Amino acid sequence: MRHEILILILGMTLVTFLPRFFPMAFLTRWTLPERVKKGLEYFPISILSAIVFPILFFNGEGRMEIQSHYLLSAIPVFLFAWKVKSLWGSVILGMAIYWGLGFVF
Amino acid sequence: MDNHQFKAGAKAALPIVLGYLPVGMAFGVLARNAGLTTWEAGSMSLLIYAGASQFIAVEMISKGMVWFPIVLTTFFINLRHLLMSSTLSLYFNGNRIQTLGLLSAQLTDESFAVAMSNTSKIENRPGYLFGLQITSHIAWITGSVGGALFGGLIDHKSYGIPFALPALFICLLLLQIRKVHHFYIMVVAGIFSLFFKWALPGNWYIILTAFLASGVGIYISSKLKVEGIG
């Protein structure tokens, strides 16, 4: 492997590992106050919302622009996931609708 | 490590596998196009294992950038895992440091979200989380190496592949919504994330949204308690 790429990969590995590791390593040694625990309870919803919504309204270059194929595929997946709560079903349904939309426009 | 838990975790990873294989392939193709070897692309997926930053690294390599700015960018992109790791820490109190190191090295947005969809399954069950994560990781490596080797064979923009991970995230988000106030937190977080993504560079919008929307969540739930409907 080329020297420069090796440094790059090891550097990326290190800076990715540390934020993944530190909270797990240290917070599991302490008892967290109730208020902090309460706050952590809402992190998953908040993080997932922050991942999902921008996908629908921003293009690949990070500019705001309604992503009509994504949005039109997302609405039925929202409803399906809400009613059926199936990960597999949601992924397959979403892919099928998105693929189908490609033929429509 | 408990074999039964491991298998259950591996099974829970299958929807992630469906998303990681094609996206990994896309990464392999782009890495080859940027001048990396199959071996280098595979090593990135094995060691770094962080999708967004791997794509951005490849993009920066193809523009001729050197390692330092790429590593710095990677650091900021993956800083969001601090929040996920903090949340997971609640369920692994007192586990050995080696176990925690292994589990945290394979933490991704997707495996975190699947783990959070039923926390009773992960509480003090490192075997379950490990099964979930190693299965996802193997899919990511397999996809990357496959894409680097046989890149041209499948059009990774077809068959609805670009929507596989968004659909996964949408379902995982809805699995988190168990009470009325969770729905409000989703709406608030959605608005915050759109605003911050529009206003700020990079992916600070995820970190800021996580803190602010969680704060709003604490506020709403305390209000509901006062009124006796929480």
HADDOCK unambig.tbl for C-alpha pairs under 7 A between the chains (distance, minus, plus):
assign (segid A and resid 1 and name CA) (segid B and resid 40 and name CA) 6.94 0.50 0.50
assign (segid A and resid 8 and name CA) (segid B and resid 67 and name CA) 4.97 0.50 0.50
assign (segid A and resid 8 and name CA) (segid B and resid 71 and name CA) 6.72 0.50 0.50
assign (segid A and resid 9 and name CA) (segid B and resid 44 and name CA) 6.11 0.50 0.50
assign (segid A and resid 11 and name CA) (segid B and resid 71 and name CA) 5.88 0.50 0.50
assign (segid A and resid 12 and name CA) (segid B and resid 48 and name CA) 6.28 0.50 0.50
assign (segid A and resid 12 and name CA) (segid B and resid 71 and name CA) 5.12 0.50 0.50
assign (segid A and resid 12 and name CA) (segid B and resid 74 and name CA) 6.23 0.50 0.50
assign (segid A and resid 13 and name CA) (segid B and resid 47 and name CA) 5.87 0.50 0.50
assign (segid A and resid 13 and name CA) (segid B and resid 48 and name CA) 4.44 0.50 0.50
assign (segid A and resid 15 and name CA) (segid B and resid 75 and name CA) 5.14 0.50 0.50
assign (segid A and resid 16 and name CA) (segid B and resid 48 and name CA) 6.66 0.50 0.50
assign (segid A and resid 16 and name CA) (segid B and resid 75 and name CA) 6.11 0.50 0.50
assign (segid A and resid 16 and name CA) (segid B and resid 78 and name CA) 5.80 0.50 0.50
assign (segid A and resid 17 and name CA) (segid B and resid 105 and name CA) 5.69 0.50 0.50
assign (segid A and resid 19 and name CA) (segid B and resid 79 and name CA) 5.81 0.50 0.50
assign (segid A and resid 19 and name CA) (segid B and resid 81 and name CA) 5.88 0.50 0.50
assign (segid A and resid 19 and name CA) (segid B and resid 82 and name CA) 4.84 0.50 0.50
assign (segid A and resid 20 and name CA) (segid B and resid 81 and name CA) 5.32 0.50 0.50
assign (segid A and resid 20 and name CA) (segid B and resid 82 and name CA) 5.68 0.50 0.50
assign (segid A and resid 20 and name CA) (segid B and resid 85 and name CA) 5.57 0.50 0.50
assign (segid A and resid 20 and name CA) (segid B and resid 104 and name CA) 5.26 0.50 0.50
assign (segid A and resid 20 and name CA) (segid B and resid 105 and name CA) 6.40 0.50 0.50
assign (segid A and resid 20 and name CA) (segid B and resid 107 and name CA) 6.63 0.50 0.50
assign (segid A and resid 21 and name CA) (segid B and resid 85 and name CA) 6.98 0.50 0.50
assign (segid A and resid 21 and name CA) (segid B and resid 101 and name CA) 6.15 0.50 0.50
assign (segid A and resid 21 and name CA) (segid B and resid 104 and name CA) 5.15 0.50 0.50
assign (segid A and resid 21 and name CA) (segid B and resid 105 and name CA) 6.74 0.50 0.50
assign (segid A and resid 23 and name CA) (segid B and resid 82 and name CA) 6.39 0.50 0.50
assign (segid A and resid 23 and name CA) (segid B and resid 85 and name CA) 5.50 0.50 0.50
assign (segid A and resid 23 and name CA) (segid B and resid 86 and name CA) 4.86 0.50 0.50
assign (segid A and resid 23 and name CA) (segid B and resid 89 and name CA) 6.72 0.50 0.50
assign (segid A and resid 24 and name CA) (segid B and resid 85 and name CA) 5.47 0.50 0.50
assign (segid A and resid 24 and name CA) (segid B and resid 86 and name CA) 6.08 0.50 0.50
assign (segid A and resid 24 and name CA) (segid B and resid 88 and name CA) 6.97 0.50 0.50
assign (segid A and resid 24 and name CA) (segid B and resid 89 and name CA) 4.79 0.50 0.50
assign (segid A and resid 24 and name CA) (segid B and resid 100 and name CA) 6.33 0.50 0.50
assign (segid A and resid 24 and name CA) (segid B and resid 104 and name CA) 6.87 0.50 0.50
assign (segid A and resid 25 and name CA) (segid B and resid 97 and name CA) 6.38 0.50 0.50
assign (segid A and resid 25 and name CA) (segid B and resid 100 and name CA) 6.27 0.50 0.50
assign (segid A and resid 27 and name CA) (segid B and resid 86 and name CA) 6.84 0.50 0.50
assign (segid A and resid 27 and name CA) (segid B and resid 89 and name CA) 5.98 0.50 0.50
assign (segid A and resid 28 and name CA) (segid B and resid 89 and name CA) 5.30 0.50 0.50
assign (segid A and resid 28 and name CA) (segid B and resid 90 and name CA) 6.68 0.50 0.50
assign (segid A and resid 28 and name CA) (segid B and resid 92 and name CA) 6.18 0.50 0.50
assign (segid A and resid 28 and name CA) (segid B and resid 93 and name CA) 4.33 0.50 0.50
assign (segid A and resid 28 and name CA) (segid B and resid 94 and name CA) 5.79 0.50 0.50
assign (segid A and resid 29 and name CA) (segid B and resid 93 and name CA) 6.48 0.50 0.50
assign (segid A and resid 29 and name CA) (segid B and resid 94 and name CA) 6.03 0.50 0.50
assign (segid A and resid 38 and name CA) (segid B and resid 218 and name CA) 6.84 0.50 0.50
assign (segid A and resid 39 and name CA) (segid B and resid 214 and name CA) 5.64 0.50 0.50
assign (segid A and resid 39 and name CA) (segid B and resid 215 and name CA) 6.70 0.50 0.50
assign (segid A and resid 39 and name CA) (segid B and resid 218 and name CA) 6.26 0.50 0.50
assign (segid A and resid 40 and name CA) (segid B and resid 87 and name CA) 5.65 0.50 0.50
assign (segid A and resid 42 and name CA) (segid B and resid 214 and name CA) 5.02 0.50 0.50
assign (segid A and resid 42 and name CA) (segid B and resid 217 and name CA) 6.50 0.50 0.50
assign (segid A and resid 43 and name CA) (segid B and resid 210 and name CA) 5.65 0.50 0.50
assign (segid A and resid 43 and name CA) (segid B and resid 214 and name CA) 5.93 0.50 0.50
assign (segid A and resid 44 and name CA) (segid B and resid 113 and name CA) 7.00 0.50 0.50
assign (segid A and resid 45 and name CA) (segid B and resid 173 and name CA) 6.16 0.50 0.50
assign (segid A and resid 45 and name CA) (segid B and resid 176 and name CA) 6.09 0.50 0.50
assign (segid A and resid 45 and name CA) (segid B and resid 186 and name CA) 6.25 0.50 0.50
assign (segid A and resid 46 and name CA) (segid B and resid 186 and name CA) 6.38 0.50 0.50
assign (segid A and resid 46 and name CA) (segid B and resid 189 and name CA) 5.40 0.50 0.50
assign (segid A and resid 46 and name CA) (segid B and resid 209 and name CA) 6.47 0.50 0.50
assign (segid A and resid 46 and name CA) (segid B and resid 210 and name CA) 4.95 0.50 0.50
assign (segid A and resid 46 and name CA) (segid B and resid 213 and name CA) 5.89 0.50 0.50
assign (segid A and resid 46 and name CA) (segid B and resid 214 and name CA) 6.52 0.50 0.50
assign (segid A and resid 47 and name CA) (segid B and resid 206 and name CA) 6.17 0.50 0.50
assign (segid A and resid 47 and name CA) (segid B and resid 210 and name CA) 5.38 0.50 0.50
assign (segid A and resid 48 and name CA) (segid B and resid 169 and name CA) 6.74 0.50 0.50
assign (segid A and resid 48 and name CA) (segid B and resid 173 and name CA) 5.62 0.50 0.50
assign (segid A and resid 49 and name CA) (segid B and resid 173 and name CA) 6.73 0.50 0.50
assign (segid A and resid 49 and name CA) (segid B and resid 186 and name CA) 5.85 0.50 0.50
assign (segid A and resid 49 and name CA) (segid B and resid 189 and name CA) 5.84 0.50 0.50
assign (segid A and resid 49 and name CA) (segid B and resid 190 and name CA) 5.35 0.50 0.50
assign (segid A and resid 50 and name CA) (segid B and resid 189 and name CA) 6.29 0.50 0.50
assign (segid A and resid 50 and name CA) (segid B and resid 190 and name CA) 5.90 0.50 0.50
assign (segid A and resid 50 and name CA) (segid B and resid 193 and name CA) 4.97 0.50 0.50
assign (segid A and resid 50 and name CA) (segid B and resid 206 and name CA) 5.46 0.50 0.50
assign (segid A and resid 50 and name CA) (segid B and resid 209 and name CA) 6.54 0.50 0.50
assign (segid A and resid 52 and name CA) (segid B and resid 166 and name CA) 6.61 0.50 0.50
assign (segid A and resid 52 and name CA) (segid B and resid 169 and name CA) 6.46 0.50 0.50
assign (segid A and resid 52 and name CA) (segid B and resid 170 and name CA) 6.40 0.50 0.50
assign (segid A and resid 53 and name CA) (segid B and resid 190 and name CA) 5.67 0.50 0.50
assign (segid A and resid 53 and name CA) (segid B and resid 194 and name CA) 6.90 0.50 0.50
assign (segid A and resid 54 and name CA) (segid B and resid 193 and name CA) 6.78 0.50 0.50
assign (segid A and resid 54 and name CA) (segid B and resid 194 and name CA) 5.67 0.50 0.50
assign (segid A and resid 64 and name CA) (segid B and resid 198 and name CA) 6.81 0.50 0.50
assign (segid A and resid 74 and name CA) (segid B and resid 167 and name CA) 6.93 0.50 0.50
assign (segid A and resid 77 and name CA) (segid B and resid 167 and name CA) 6.64 0.50 0.50
assign (segid A and resid 78 and name CA) (segid B and resid 170 and name CA) 6.37 0.50 0.50
assign (segid A and resid 78 and name CA) (segid B and resid 171 and name CA) 6.88 0.50 0.50
assign (segid A and resid 81 and name CA) (segid B and resid 171 and name CA) 5.05 0.50 0.50
assign (segid A and resid 81 and name CA) (segid B and resid 174 and name CA) 6.54 0.50 0.50
assign (segid A and resid 82 and name CA) (segid B and resid 174 and name CA) 5.93 0.50 0.50
assign (segid A and resid 85 and name CA) (segid B and resid 171 and name CA) 6.84 0.50 0.50
assign (segid A and resid 85 and name CA) (segid B and resid 175 and name CA) 6.59 0.50 0.50
assign (segid A and resid 87 and name CA) (segid B and resid 15 and name CA) 6.30 0.50 0.50
assign (segid A and resid 87 and name CA) (segid B and resid 168 and name CA) 6.27 0.50 0.50
assign (segid A and resid 87 and name CA) (segid B and resid 171 and name CA) 6.01 0.50 0.50
assign (segid A and resid 88 and name CA) (segid B and resid 15 and name CA) 5.47 0.50 0.50
assign (segid A and resid 90 and name CA) (segid B and resid 167 and name CA) 5.95 0.50 0.50
assign (segid A and resid 90 and name CA) (segid B and resid 168 and name CA) 6.60 0.50 0.50
assign (segid A and resid 90 and name CA) (segid B and resid 171 and name CA) 6.34 0.50 0.50
assign (segid A and resid 91 and name CA) (segid B and resid 164 and name CA) 5.46 0.50 0.50
assign (segid A and resid 91 and name CA) (segid B and resid 167 and name CA) 5.06 0.50 0.50
assign (segid A and resid 91 and name CA) (segid B and resid 168 and name CA) 5.50 0.50 0.50
assign (segid A and resid 94 and name CA) (segid B and resid 163 and name CA) 6.34 0.50 0.50
assign (segid A and resid 94 and name CA) (segid B and resid 164 and name CA) 6.80 0.50 0.50
assign (segid A and resid 94 and name CA) (segid B and resid 167 and name CA) 5.56 0.50 0.50
assign (segid A and resid 95 and name CA) (segid B and resid 159 and name CA) 6.82 0.50 0.50
assign (segid A and resid 95 and name CA) (segid B and resid 160 and name CA) 4.11 0.50 0.50
assign (segid A and resid 95 and name CA) (segid B and resid 161 and name CA) 6.18 0.50 0.50
assign (segid A and resid 95 and name CA) (segid B and resid 163 and name CA) 5.50 0.50 0.50
assign (segid A and resid 95 and name CA) (segid B and resid 164 and name CA) 5.71 0.50 0.50
assign (segid A and resid 96 and name CA) (segid B and resid 160 and name CA) 6.00 0.50 0.50
assign (segid A and resid 98 and name CA) (segid B and resid 160 and name CA) 5.06 0.50 0.50
assign (segid A and resid 98 and name CA) (segid B and resid 163 and name CA) 6.54 0.50 0.50
assign (segid A and resid 99 and name CA) (segid B and resid 158 and name CA) 6.72 0.50 0.50
assign (segid A and resid 99 and name CA) (segid B and resid 159 and name CA) 5.24 0.50 0.50
assign (segid A and resid 99 and name CA) (segid B and resid 160 and name CA) 4.18 0.50 0.50
